[in-house]
Amino acid sequence: MALKITVIGTGYLGATHAAAMAELGFEVLGLDVVPEKIEMLAAGKVPMYEPGLEELLRLHVAGIEGSSGRLRFTTSYEEAADFGDIHFVCVNTPQKHGEYACDMSYVDSAFASLAPHLKRPALVVGKSTVPVGSAERLARLLEENAPAGPDVELAWNPEFLREGFAVDDTLHPDRIVVGVRSERAEKLLREVYTTPVGEGSPFVVTDFPTAELVKTAANSFLATKISFINAMAEVCEAAGGDVVKLAEAIGHDERIGAKFLRAGVGFGGGCLPKDIRAFMARAGELGADQALTFLREVDSINMRRRGHMVELAREAVGGTSFLGKRVAVLGATFKPDSDDVRDSPALNVAGQIHLQGGQVTVYDPKGMENARRLFPTLGYADTALEAVRGADVVLHLTEWLEFRRLDPAELKEAVASPIILDGRNALDAGTWRGAGWTYRAMGRPRA
């Protein structure tokens, strides 16, 4: 009999996973406790911007003309438990307010709500990013509260989605990691991922702790690499070097590689910052805090870049104050091809300048609505050209393709002063300077 899958939590991770499972041919039931979210998804709409996700959703949501009908949604844990053979838990694990530690309340609530309804054999699969040791505790919760007892097993299958590429990362993952305790659990997950494994995706089988550590270890490595090149940018500015050429040179070393070596205002979003902080907090609880003390400096370098961009902007408008100065910010999301503004360096810089008296106008191709909710006191424009009108300095802070395609000559006619600070080292310096702009980028010579 074909497996039936439930996905608990229909945010960014859950909505993507549910649509992808339907695409792989499974009957899928998505569950969320927010009725408005369920109504939106049932109508084939997604509550966030992710390239290709809404189109994939509409191919499978029941009730939409021409769809496969394999994907439905509910708010009922009882219905989900009756329906599913495998239950993927995809709820959020944010940072605790005022602490580094991970907030496990959503995960705990999902498991506690599901367990009492599990009256037949089932596999519950955690996909959320959690502190190591959580799976052991949650396995006990299932054992103690599920009526089916030992016939309900736990597995851990961390997600590795990149915002902007989530659909492809789910359907064609670069690796699949499963933490299991039985051959049955491994067999079921191999069945779920038959298609990507058949296409060549590595299938890594491990224990619970290792599976839990993979995502935080990977994010910590990426964060370290980004902060390393940003530290080199600081040295380059002090020594008169060019961090772009430095990155190019060391990136040719196959032991290092060129990816994530673009200096700029640093990383943000809902994963890297909170994951490395939660990792440090958990290491401290385990008595292994010295192993991760370097991540404090990684975090510190990252946050320092935002302040440095503010200083560069102040210098560009005269060096003393932002009062009476107009500042244009191109970008609001933490990365391109997303509408996610969580812990966005671009909005953080914009907010700091605004608090220091600057008149800040922001434009972003997809993140305007979320940015307005988070920073309602900033100014917003409908186009890049409108954002820079009358600006004393322009800050390029999110690497959208639209910004790389801007016409510097056209923008020069709109600004008060043709000064651009490239916070992503992504624009062509020669093109902008050739159009009469003063171009500066972090870690690069002034001219």
C-alpha positions in Angstrom: 0.0 0.0 0.0 1.3 3.5 -0.9 2.7 5.6 1.9 0.6 8.5 3.1 2.5 11.5 4.4 1.6 14.4 6.8 3.6 17.6 7.1 3.1 19.4 10.5 3.8 23.1 10.2 3.2 24.8 6.9 5.6 27.7 7.1 8.6 28.1 4.7 9.9 24.6 5.3 6.6 22.8 5.7 4.8 24.3 2.7 7.8 23.5 0.5 8.2 19.9 1.9 4.4 19.2 1.5 4.4 20.4 -2.1 7.5 18.4 -2.9 6.2 15.2 -1.4 3.1 15.5 -3.5 5.3 16.1 -6.6 7.1 12.9 -5.7 3.8 11.1 -6.0 2.6 10.8 -2.4 -0.8 11.5 -0.9 0.0 14.4 1.5 -1.9 16.2 4.3 -0.5 19.4 5.6 -1.4 20.6 9.1 -1.1 24.0 10.8 -2.8 25.5 13.8 -3.3 28.8 12.0 -6.6 28.6 10.1 -5.8 31.6 7.8 -2.6 29.9 6.6 -4.5 26.7 5.9 -7.1 28.6 3.9 -4.5 30.3 1.8 -2.6 27.1 1.1 -5.9 25.3 0.2 -6.5 28.0 -2.4 -3.1 27.3 -3.9 -1.4 30.4 -2.5 1.7 30.7 -0.3 2.3 33.1 2.5 5.8 33.9 1.5 7.8 34.5 -1.7 9.8 31.5 -2.9 10.5 31.0 -6.6 8.5 28.1 -8.1 6.7 27.1 -4.8 3.3 28.5 -5.6 3.4 26.9 -9.1 4.3 23.6 -7.6 1.6 23.9 -4.9 -1.1 24.6 -7.5 -0.1 21.5 -9.4 -1.2 19.3 -6.5 -3.7 21.0 -4.2 -7.0 19.3 -4.2 -9.9 21.3 -5.6 -7.7 23.3 -8.1 -8.6 22.6 -11.7 -6.0 20.5 -13.4 -4.2 19.5 -10.2 -3.3 16.0 -9.1 -5.4 16.4 -6.0 -2.7 14.7 -3.9 -2.3 17.6 -1.4 -4.8 18.7 1.2 -4.6 20.7 4.4 -6.2 20.5 7.9 -6.0 22.0 11.4 -6.9 18.7 13.0 -4.2 16.6 14.7 -6.6 13.7 14.9 -7.2 13.8 11.2 -3.5 13.9 10.5 -2.8 11.0 12.8 -5.5 8.9 11.2 -4.3 9.8 7.7 -0.5 9.5 7.8 2.0 6.6 7.9 4.9 9.1 8.1 4.6 12.5 9.9 7.2 15.1 9.1 7.5 17.8 11.8 8.5 21.1 10.1 7.7 23.8 12.7 9.8 26.8 13.6 12.7 26.9 16.1 13.4 30.6 16.7 15.9 32.1 19.1 14.6 32.6 22.6 14.0 36.3 23.5 16.9 37.6 25.4 18.9 34.4 25.1 21.1 32.6 22.6 19.3 29.3 23.2 16.8 27.8 20.8 13.0 28.1 21.5 11.7 24.5 21.4 8.1 25.4 22.3 6.7 24.9 18.8 8.4 21.6 18.3 7.4 20.4 21.8 3.8 21.5 21.2 3.6 19.7 17.8 4.9 16.4 19.3 2.6 16.7 22.4 -0.4 17.4 20.2 0.3 14.6 17.7 1.3 11.8 20.1 -2.0 11.1 21.8 -3.7 10.5 18.4 -1.1 7.9 17.1 -3.1 4.7 17.5 -1.4 2.7 14.8 2.2 2.2 13.6 3.8 5.4 12.4 7.1 7.1 11.8 7.5 10.6 13.1 10.3 12.5 11.4 11.8 15.7 12.8 13.0 18.1 10.2 13.3 21.2 12.3 16.7 22.5 13.4 17.0 21.6 17.1 19.7 21.4 19.8 21.5 18.1 19.9 19.8 15.8 22.4 16.3 16.9 21.5 15.5 13.8 19.5 16.3 11.5 22.4 13.8 13.5 24.6 11.1 13.6 21.9 11.4 9.9 21.3 10.6 9.3 25.0 7.7 11.7 24.7 6.3 9.6 21.8 6.8 6.3 23.6 5.1 7.6 26.8 2.1 9.3 25.1 1.3 7.5 21.8 -1.4 4.8 22.3 0.4 2.6 19.7 3.5 2.6 22.0 6.7 1.1 20.5 5.0 0.9 17.0 5.5 4.7 16.8 9.1 5.5 16.0 11.1 8.7 15.7 13.7 9.6 13.0 15.6 12.8 12.4 15.9 14.1 8.9 17.4 17.7 8.9 16.5 20.2 6.2 19.1 22.0 4.1 17.0 24.5 2.2 18.4 27.7 0.7 15.9 30.4 0.4 15.4 31.2 -3.3 16.3 27.5 -4.1 14.0 25.6 -1.7 12.0 23.7 -4.3 15.0 22.4 -6.1 16.8 21.7 -2.8 13.9 19.5 -1.7 13.3 17.7 -5.0 17.1 17.3 -5.9 19.0 17.5 -2.6 22.7 17.5 -2.5 22.4 15.0 0.4 19.8 13.3 2.5 20.7 12.7 6.2 18.6 10.4 8.3 19.1 9.7 12.0 17.3 6.3 12.8 17.2 3.6 15.3 15.8 0.7 13.3 16.0 -0.9 9.8 12.2 -0.2 9.5 12.7 3.6 9.9 15.6 3.6 7.4 13.5 1.5 4.9 10.5 3.9 5.1 12.7 7.0 4.6 14.5 5.3 1.6 11.0 4.7 0.2 10.1 8.4 0.7 13.3 9.6 -1.1 13.4 6.9 -3.8 13.4 9.4 -6.6 16.2 11.7 -5.5 18.3 8.8 -4.3 17.8 7.2 -7.8 19.0 10.5 -9.3 22.2 10.4 -7.3 21.5 12.2 -4.0 23.7 10.6 -1.3 21.7 9.0 1.5 23.6 9.2 4.8 22.4 7.0 7.6 23.4 8.0 11.2 22.3 8.2 14.8 20.1 10.9 16.4 22.9 13.2 17.8 24.9 13.2 14.5 21.7 13.9 12.4 20.8 16.8 14.8 24.4 18.2 14.5 24.7 18.2 10.7 22.6 21.3 10.1 24.1 23.4 12.8 27.6 22.3 11.9 27.0 23.1 8.2 25.6 26.6 9.1 28.4 27.2 11.5 31.0 26.4 8.8 29.3 28.7 6.3 29.0 31.5 8.8 32.7 31.1 9.6 33.7 31.3 6.0 31.6 34.5 5.4 33.0 36.1 8.6 36.5 35.1 7.6 36.4 37.0 4.3 34.8 39.9 6.1 37.7 39.9 8.6 40.1 39.9 5.6 38.1 42.9 4.2 38.9 44.8 7.4 42.6 44.0 7.0 42.5 44.9 3.3 41.0 48.3 4.2 43.8 48.9 6.8 46.5 47.7 4.4 45.3 49.1 1.1 44.5 45.6 -0.3 41.6 44.4 -2.5 39.5 41.8 -0.8 37.8 40.8 -4.1 41.1 39.9 -5.7 42.2 38.2 -2.4 39.1 36.1 -2.4 39.6 35.2 -6.1 43.1 34.1 -5.4 42.4 31.9 -2.3 39.2 30.6 -3.9 41.2 28.8 -6.6 42.6 26.6 -3.8 40.4 23.5 -4.0 40.7 23.0 -0.3 39.0 26.4 0.2 36.8 27.0 -2.8 35.3 30.2 -4.1 31.8 30.0 -2.7 30.8 32.3 0.3 33.9 34.4 -0.1 32.2 37.6 -1.1 32.9 40.3 1.5 30.1 42.7 2.4 27.6 43.6 5.2 27.5 40.0 6.3 24.8 37.3 6.8 21.4 37.5 8.2 18.0 35.6 7.9 16.2 33.2 10.0 18.8 30.4 10.1 22.5 31.3 10.3 22.5 33.8 13.1 20.1 32.0 15.4 21.6 28.6 14.6 25.2 29.5 15.5 24.0 31.1 18.7 21.8 28.1 19.7 24.8 25.9 18.9 27.0 27.9 21.3 24.3 27.7 24.0 23.8 24.0 23.7 27.6 23.4 23.7 27.7 25.2 27.0 25.0 23.1 28.4 27.0 20.0 27.4 30.1 21.3 29.0 31.8 21.7 25.6 31.5 25.5 25.3 35.3 25.9 24.6 34.9 24.0 21.4 32.7 26.7 20.0 34.1 29.9 21.4 35.3 30.8 17.9 31.7 31.2 16.9 31.4 34.2 19.2 34.0 36.0 17.1 32.2 34.8 13.9 29.0 36.4 15.2 30.9 39.6 16.3 32.6 40.1 12.9 29.2 39.7 11.2 27.5 42.3 13.4 30.4 44.6 13.1 30.0 44.8 9.3 26.6 46.5 9.7 28.1 49.2 11.9 31.0 49.7 9.5 28.5 50.3 6.6 26.8 52.9 8.7 30.2 54.6 9.3 31.0 54.5 5.6 27.6 56.1 4.8 28.2 58.8 7.4 31.6 59.5 5.9 30.1 59.7 2.4 27.6 62.4 3.5 30.2 64.6 5.2 31.5 62.7 8.2 29.6 64.2 11.1 25.9 63.6 11.0 23.0 62.2 9.0 20.7 65.0 10.0 19.2 66.5 6.9 20.8 63.9 4.6 18.8 61.6 2.3 20.0 58.0 2.1 18.7 55.5 -0.4 18.9 51.8 0.5 18.6 49.3 -2.3 17.5 46.0 -0.7 15.5 45.0 2.3 15.6 41.2 2.4 18.6 39.4 3.9 19.3 37.8 0.5 17.9 38.0 -3.1 15.1 35.8 -4.4 13.3 35.9 -1.1 10.9 38.2 0.8 12.5 37.3 4.1 13.6 40.3 6.1 14.4 38.5 9.4 17.7 39.8 10.8 18.3 41.5 7.5 21.6 43.4 7.4 20.1 45.8 4.9 17.2 46.8 7.1 19.4 46.9 10.2 21.7 49.4 8.5 18.7 51.4 7.2 17.2 51.4 10.7 20.5 52.6 12.3 20.8 55.5 9.9 17.2 56.4 10.4 17.7 56.5 14.2 20.7 58.8 13.7 18.6 61.3 11.9 18.9 60.3 8.2 16.0 60.4 5.8 16.0 56.8 4.6 14.2 55.5 1.6 14.2 51.7 0.9 13.3 49.7 -2.2 13.3 46.0 -2.6 11.8 43.8 -5.4 10.0 41.4 -3.1 10.5 42.4 0.5 8.6 45.7 0.8 5.5 44.5 2.6 7.5 42.6 5.2 9.9 45.5 5.6 7.1 47.9 6.2 5.7 45.7 8.9 9.1 45.5 10.7 10.2 49.1 10.1 7.1 51.2 9.5 8.9 54.5 10.2 11.3 54.1 7.2 10.5 55.6 3.8 9.7 53.3 0.9 9.7 53.7 -2.8 8.1 51.6 -5.6 11.2 51.5 -7.8 14.9 51.8 -7.4 14.9 55.1 -9.4 12.3 56.6 -7.1 14.3 55.4 -4.0 17.4 57.2 -5.1 15.7 60.5 -6.1 17.5 63.3 -4.2 19.8 61.0 -2.3 23.1 62.1 -0.9 24.3 58.5 -0.9 23.0 55.2 -2.3 23.6 52.0 -0.4 23.5 48.7 -2.3 22.7 46.1 0.4 20.9 43.1 -1.1 22.3 41.4 -4.2 19.3 41.4 -6.5 19.9 40.9 -10.2 17.7 43.9 -10.8 20.2 46.1 -9.0 23.1 44.7 -11.0 21.2 45.6 -14.1 20.5 49.2 -13.1 21.7 52.0 -15.5 24.1 54.2 -13.5 23.7 57.1 -16.0 20.0 57.1 -15.5 20.3 57.0 -11.7 22.9 59.7 -11.7 20.3 62.2 -13.1 18.0 61.5 -10.1 20.4 61.7 -7.1 21.7 64.8 -5.3 25.2 63.3 -5.1 26.4 60.3 -7.2 27.9 58.3 -4.4 27.3 54.6 -4.1 28.4 52.2 -1.4 28.3 48.6 -2.6 27.7 46.5 0.5 27.7 43.3 -1.4 30.7 43.8 -3.7 28.4 42.8 -6.6 28.3 45.8 -8.8 30.8 46.6 -11.6 33.0 49.3 -10.2 34.3 50.3 -13.6 30.8 50.8 -15.0 29.7 53.0 -12.1 32.8 55.0 -12.0 32.7 55.4 -15.8 29.2 56.9 -15.4 30.5 59.6 -13.0 29.8 57.9 -9.7 32.0 57.7 -6.6 32.0 54.0 -6.0 33.1 52.4 -2.7 32.9 48.8 -1.5 33.9 47.1 1.7 37.5 45.9 1.7 38.5 47.5 -1.7 40.7 50.4 -2.7 38.9 53.8 -3.1 39.7 54.0 -6.8 
